[in-house]
């Protein structure tokens, strides 16, 4: 079974946006905090640079950045795994 990255990437991003938006309301749990950390770091940097967003901008930044970072990490791991599997299949 072959999954195309053009189909998988938007679906994975949408799933991670949903998960990150749920995690934003449950930051007292370790797994939720781990999921939202990339967005939290960007928001902290914006705060230190005196460009912090409030209200909806805060939520969009936290959720969007977190989903984007985790999507790129997971797609990178997927690509490396596929390449290793392809090389392992070619060796006799």
Secondary structure, 3 states (H helix, E strand, C coil): CCCCHHHHHHHHHHHHHHHHHHHHCCCCCHHHHHHHHHHHHHHHHHHHCCCCCCCHHHHHHHHHHHHHHHHHHHHHHHHHHHHHHHHHHHCC
